[in-house]
Each structure stands twice: as C-alpha cells, then as structure tokens.
Amino acid sequence: MDFWQHHGLLFLLGCAFFPRITILFFSAVSFGFWHILGWIFAPHLLVAILATSIYWHTNPMLCVISWFFALGGTSGEAKVASKASHSKR
C-alpha cells in the first residue's frame, strides 16, 4: 500500500503539525489501548510507529522523516510547555 495512493499532502502536514486532531478525525486505524495511550501522551511517536508499520515497504523515506518529527516534535513540545509554565509563575 502506497501512502500517496490513499493520502495527500494535507494529511501529511496534518500528521506532522497537528497529530492528535488528524489521527482522531482522519485515521482508519482502529484505536486499542496502546493507540489511545500514544494518542494522549506521544502523538508524534504514534504517527511514526503507524507510518513505519504500514508504509515502510513502499515509502521508507517518509517513515524516516516521521521519526525525525516524532523525536524532535515530542521534545520540542516539552520545551515549549516548560517555558510556558515557568513564565506564568
């Protein structure tokens, strides 16, 4: 299954910048216990895991990029949240 046959650039940008909303409304993956935990605590990581498990054979570069977003996006969100909580005090 090829990513570009089922999704477009808008879906890709949504997964990169708004993963929770995109997964909630536009994902065809059924949510189990681990998906819900990933959706709540680490949505970028969930996107990378799902992309790798589904699209690795047809789009490996897309999967590698999703891992960069997963590792960079999650730590970036934590830094922004930390700065915002310190500035309110």
N, C-alpha and C positions, 0 to 999 in steps of 0.2 A: 504494500500500500504506500503510495507516494503522498507526501504532505501536500504538495501543490495541487493534486487532483481533488482534494477534499476541503482545503482551506485556502485562504488568500492572505494578502499582506496585512489587511486589517486585523485578522485573527492573530497573526504573528506578533504584531505590535501590541495588541491587547494582552497577550500572554506575557510579553516582556515587561510592560509598564503597569498593567492592571490585572495581575494573575488571578486574584480571588473572584473578581466580577466576571472575567472571561471564562474561567472554569465553571463557575456556578451557572451561568446562562447559556454557554455555547459548547459545553463539553458533552460528548456522547459516552463518556466513561461512567460506569455505574460507581456510586460512592459507597465504599465499605468503610470499616472502622479506621484503617490506616489512611485512606484518602481524606477522610474528614479531619483527622489529626494533622495531616500535611497541609490541608487547606487552611486550617486555623493558624498553625504555628510557623509553617515554612512553605508558602505557596510557590515561590520560585523553585525551590527544591522539588516540589511535587511536579511542576511543569517539566523540569529536566528529567526526572525519573520516567514520567509518562512518555515524553518525547523519545527517550532512549529506548524504552521497551517497545514502542510501536514503530518508530521511523528510522532506527539505526541502520537497517539494511539498505534503505533507499536514499536517505539523506543524512549521512554521518556528520557532515559539516554543520548542519542545522542543529544536531544534537550537541556537538561540541560548543557551539555558541550558546545553546540553552544552559549548559553547565557553567559557562562564564557568567551568565546572568544570574544563575542560581547562587553561585558563590559570592559574586560581587553585589548582587541585589539584596541578599539577606543581610550581609554585613553592613551595607550602605544604609538600609532601613534602620538597623540597630543604632548606628552612629547618629542619624538624624533624630531618632526618638530620644536618645540620650541627651543630645544637645537641647532639644525642646524641653525636656523635663528639668534640666539644670537651669535653663534661662527663666523658667516660671518661678523658681524658688527665690 
